Amino acid sequence: MVGSELAIRWPDGKESYFPLEELRRQCPCAACCGEPGLTRSLPGAGGKLTAESFRLKAMQAVGGYAIQPTWEDGHGTGIYSWDYLRKITDVK
């Protein structure tokens, strides 16, 4: 963490900085962005985001392939793979 950003140094030497608000808004979990259904995609529940939604409470590694933040509003189901993080940083 650097201030209110998550900092990552990639194996190729590139550095990425993710503002916590942006990271939360791009949460990849089914509750936030939906999930595939049998015949169509099911939308996520969304939910109202508050100031607590953008404050990081904890972060844990998920194997060697991802991180899983827990936010102060209690949300903690988003698993951000390194591939996903690299993809969203390269889009900027």
C-alpha positions as CSV (number, residue, x, y, z in Angstrom):
1,M,0.0,0.0,0.0
2,V,1.1,3.5,-0.8
3,G,-1.3,5.9,0.8
4,S,-4.7,5.1,-0.6
5,E,-3.4,3.0,-3.5
6,L,-2.4,-0.6,-3.9
7,A,1.1,-0.7,-5.5
8,I,2.3,-3.7,-7.5
9,R,5.7,-4.2,-9.1
10,W,5.4,-6.8,-11.9
11,P,8.1,-9.4,-12.8
12,D,8.8,-7.4,-16.0
13,G,9.7,-4.3,-13.9
14,K,6.5,-2.3,-14.6
15,E,4.8,-0.7,-11.6
16,S,1.0,-0.3,-11.2
17,Y,-0.9,1.8,-8.8
18,F,-4.5,1.2,-8.1
19,P,-6.6,3.8,-6.2
20,L,-8.6,1.8,-3.7
21,E,-11.9,3.2,-4.9
22,E,-11.1,2.1,-8.4
23,L,-10.1,-1.3,-7.2
24,R,-13.4,-1.7,-5.3
25,R,-15.5,-0.5,-8.2
26,Q,-13.8,-3.2,-10.4
27,C,-14.5,-6.0,-7.9
28,P,-14.7,-9.2,-10.0
29,C,-17.0,-11.1,-7.6
30,A,-20.5,-12.4,-8.7
31,A,-22.3,-10.1,-6.2
32,C,-20.7,-7.0,-7.8
33,C,-20.6,-7.9,-11.5
34,G,-23.0,-10.8,-11.9
35,E,-22.4,-14.3,-13.1
36,P,-23.3,-16.5,-16.0
37,G,-26.7,-18.3,-15.8
38,L,-28.0,-21.2,-17.8
39,T,-29.7,-19.1,-20.5
40,R,-28.4,-15.5,-19.8
41,S,-26.1,-13.6,-17.5
42,L,-27.4,-12.8,-14.1
43,P,-26.7,-9.2,-13.0
44,G,-24.9,-8.5,-9.7
45,A,-26.8,-7.2,-6.8
46,G,-24.7,-4.0,-6.9
47,G,-25.5,-2.3,-3.7
48,K,-24.8,1.2,-2.6
49,L,-21.2,2.0,-2.0
50,T,-20.3,4.2,0.9
51,A,-17.0,5.8,2.1
52,E,-16.4,2.5,4.0
53,S,-16.6,0.6,0.7
54,F,-13.3,2.2,-0.4
55,R,-11.3,1.7,2.8
56,L,-9.2,-1.5,3.0
57,K,-9.5,-3.5,6.2
58,A,-7.3,-6.5,5.3
59,M,-5.7,-8.2,2.4
60,Q,-4.7,-11.8,2.0
61,A,-3.0,-13.9,-0.6
62,V,-5.0,-16.6,-2.4
63,G,-2.4,-19.2,-3.3
64,G,0.2,-17.7,-5.6
65,Y,-2.3,-16.4,-8.2
66,A,-4.5,-13.8,-6.5
67,I,-5.2,-11.4,-3.7
68,Q,-8.5,-11.0,-1.7
69,P,-9.2,-7.7,-0.1
70,T,-11.6,-7.2,2.7
71,W,-13.2,-3.8,2.8
72,E,-14.4,-1.9,5.9
73,D,-18.1,-2.3,4.8
74,G,-17.7,-6.0,5.2
75,H,-17.4,-7.0,1.6
76,G,-14.6,-9.6,1.0
77,T,-15.7,-12.0,-1.7
78,G,-13.7,-10.5,-4.6
79,I,-10.7,-12.5,-5.7
80,Y,-8.4,-10.4,-7.9
81,S,-6.1,-12.7,-9.9
82,W,-2.7,-11.3,-10.9
83,D,-3.9,-11.7,-14.5
84,Y,-7.1,-9.7,-13.9
85,L,-5.1,-6.9,-12.1
86,R,-2.6,-6.8,-15.0
87,K,-5.4,-6.6,-17.5
88,I,-7.2,-3.7,-15.8
89,T,-3.9,-1.8,-15.3
90,D,-3.0,-2.2,-19.0
91,V,-6.4,-0.7,-20.0
92,K,-5.7,2.6,-18.3
